[in-house]
Amino acid sequence: MMQQPLVSICIPTYNGAKFLNEALDSIIIQTYKNLEVIISDDNSQDDTLTILEFFKRQTKLPTAIINHKPNGIGSNWNNCIKHAQGKYIKFLFQDDKLLPKCVEEMVLALQEHTDCKMVACQRSFMRMEEMSNSEIDLWIDRYKNLQLQFPNVEGDFQKITSSIFSQEWFKKSPLNKIGEPICVMFEKSLCDELGYFDESLKQILDYEYWYRVLAKYPILIIKKDLVSFRIHESQATNVNRSKKIRDYEIYDELLYKDYYDLLHPILQYQLRLKFHKPTLLWNRAKCNFKSAFK
């Protein structure tokens, strides 16, 4: 019989009233019942807290609502985890939904694959009604299958290991090869071992953490949709362009500092050119030498 350790459904919220009831309803219909709900709210100014308090009164699930001063995305995520009591952390964002067997299938997968401490699933997409933007269609087409570059494996699961760092295509889009936080469940013990999400990051803090996990443990992919992810226009446009540029500059520095030895030689060379000053000077000297004899 399947064991049912406590799973913490972690919901970081901020002005999320529009779709929040849908997200909360998706918890109630879970086939897996040993759940607690941990909500960290970044001082919402809409009806978010009213909706959350009503949910807490109505549900039989243990529910904690922590309202605090805004301190950024990563801090809100981490605050959820720090208040969680469960063996497993399952994120649910205010705009998204869990399919009914999501938690059950993820827990079972981790119990059957004991070398893994994190599992991810694929996702279906929800589009805001007013959206018919071709950029959204392009985004979905480009990012629907985040594991498209991996060798095709038969069966219901695919196991991703640190060997992906050594692939020449590792830095090709999509950089997030695991999934958004809604797609992931992991053992809370990982936070004791690897730390929490990097609060200085705005756009890549999820897969920066997945990389940390991958460097030590394989990540299991369930090859089916277990969550619904809502598409926002900002994901397909340049609304957050300045933040993305900053994070992507940090991304290369992160690879150079923390994962260099795991990378493909071509990627190592590219990063050396960017960050290793003696290499830059040597290449400049070679160019000057060649120019002198033209």
N, C-alpha and C positions, 0 to 999 in steps of 0.2 A: 504493500500500500504506500502511496506517495505521502511523504512527510510534509507537514504544512508549517514551516517556520514563519515567523512574523515578517511581513513585507511592509515597508514604509512607503506609502504613496506620497511623494514630495511635490508640492505645488508652489512654485514661486510666482507671486502675483503682483501686478501693478496695473491699475486702471483696466481691469479685464472683464468688466461686467457684461459686455456684449455676448460673449460665448461661454462664460464661466459655468452656467447651469448645464450646458451640454457636457462639458468636461466632468463635472461632479456626477452627473447621471451615469457616465460611463464607468465610474467606480462602483456604484451601487449594483450594476448588473454583472460584475465580475463573478465567474464561477469559483474562483479562489476566494475563500472567506476570511482567512487570518490576516487581516489588514489593519493598519492604522493610517491616518491621514495627517500629514504635517504640512501646514501652510505658512509660508513666510511672505508677508505683505510689505511692499516697499512704500508704505504710507499712501495708499490709493486715495484719489480724490473723487472717484465716481461711486457707484453702488456696490463695488466689489465686496467690501466688508459686510454690508447688509446681507448680501447673498450668502457669504461664507458663514455668518452667524446663524442664518436660517438653516443652512445645511447641517451645521453642528447640532442644532436642537432636534432636527428631524432624524438624523442617522443614528444607528446603533454602533457605528464604528468609532473607536477612540479617535478623537479629532483635536488637534492643537492648532490654534491660530496665533501667530506671532506677528504683531504689527510693530514696525520700527521705522526709524528715519531712513530715507533713501541713501543707499551706499553703493549702488551699481549692481549690474547683473550677476557677476560672480559672487559677490557677497550674499545676495539673495539666495542663490543656489546653495552655497555653503551653509547658510543659516538653517535651511531645511535639513540638511544632512546632520548637522551638529545636534539638532533636537530629535532626530529619529532614533527609535529604539529597536528597529527591525534588523534582522540578519541581512536582508536585501534592501537596496534602494531602487525604487522605480519612479522616475520622474514623469510627471504629467503637467504639461504647460496649459495655461488658462484657455487657449484657443483650440486645443487638440482633444482627441478622444482615444480611449483605450477600447479595443474590440473585446467582446465578452470573455474570451479565453486567453487574453494576453498574459495576465499574471500567471495563471496556471501553467501555460505552456513554457513560459520563461523559467519558472522555478523548476519544473520537471527537467528541462534541458540542462540547467546547471547541476542538478542532482545526478544526472546521467553522465555528464562530462566533467568529472571532478578536477581535471587539470585546468579548467577555465574558471575564472572568477567574474567574468563579464560576458553577457549575452546580448546580442542585438537582433532586431527583426527588420524586415522590410516594411514599407508603409504605403498606404493609399493616400490620395490627396483630396483635400477639400478646397474649393475655390470660393472666395467671397462672391456673392451674387452679382455685384456690380462689375466684376472683373471679366473682361473679354480681351484683355491686352495680349497681343501676340508675343510680347516679352515673357509673359507668364507661361504660355505654351512652350516657348523655347526653353525656359527654366526647367519645366517638368520633363521635357524630352531629354535635356542634358543631365539631370540629376535624379531621375527616377530610379535607376539601378546604380547604386554607388559601388557595387562590386563587379562592374562590367569588365574591368581590366584583369580580373583574376581568372585563372584557369577554371573552366567549367567542371564542377564536381557533381556527380549524381547523388541523389538522396535529398533528405529534408534539411540537412545541415552543411555548413561550410566552416572550416576552422581556419582562422587567419593567424599567422604567427609573425614573429619579428623578421622573418625572411623577406617580408614585403619592403622593408627599408632598403634592401639590397637590389631592388628592381630599378632598372633605368627609368621606368614610367612612374616611379613613386611620387615625383613632384608634379605630375600632370594632373589637370583637373578631372574629377573633383579631388581636392586635397583631403576632404573628409571622406574617408573610405569605409567608415563604420556606420554613421548615421547621426541624426540629431538626437539630443538627450531624450526625447520622447520615445525613441527606438530602443533605448538601452536599459538593462537592469544589471546591477553589480553588487557584489558583497560590500557591505559597509566597511569591513576590515581593510579594504584597499586604501581607504582614507588614512588609516593609522599607519599603513606601510608606505604609501606614495604621496601623502599629503592631500590637500583639497584643490579645488579649481583655482587657477591663477587669476586673482581678482584684478590684476593690471590689464588683462586682455578684454576686448569687447566683442570681437567677431570670431576668434578661433579658439576660445577657451575650452570648447567641448572636445574638439579633436586633438588639441594639445594634451588633454588628459588621456584620451584614448591611446595616444602614442606612448605615454608613460606606462600605461597598462601593458601595451603590446611588447614593450621592451623586456617585460618580465614574464608575462603569461599570454597564452593564446586567447583570442576572443572568438566566441562561437557566434555564427550567424544562422538564425532561423530563416529559411528561404520562403517565407510567406508573410503577408501583411497581417500584423497584429495590432497596428495603431493607425489612426487617421491624422494626418498632418495638414494643418491649414496654411495655405499659401497666402502670403501678404505681398502687396505690390513692392514694398521696400526690398524684398529678397531678390527681385528680378530687375531692379533699377539701381540708380546710383544715389539713393537717398542717404545711405550710410557710407558713401564712397571714401570720405576722409578717414573714418575709423577703420575701414577695410585696408586702406593703403598702409596705415600705421601698423596694423596687426600683421599684414603680409610682409612688411619689412622685418618685423620681429620674428616672423616664421622662419626665414632663412637663417637668421642669427641663432634661433633655437636649434635648428638642425645642425648647424656648425658646432655649437657648443655642447649639445647633449647626445647627438646621434651620429656624429661624423663617422665613427668607426664602423657603423652598421650600413652605411650608404654605398651605393654603386660607385665605382671609381670615377665615372663621368660626373656624377653629382658632387663627389668630393672635390674634383678639380674645379667645378664651377663655384663652389663655396670658397675654396682657397683663393681664387681670383678676386672674390668679393671681400673677403675678410682678413686674409693673411698678407700683411704689408710687405714682407720680404719677397713673396711671390709677385705682388704687384710691381715692386721695384725691378725685379728681375725681368719680368715681361716687358716693362717699359724700356729697360736697357737694351733688350734684344731688338725691340722695334726701332730704337734710335740707331743701333748698330747697322741694321738692315737699311735704314733710310740713308745712312752716310754713304753707302756703296751703290745707290740707285743712280 
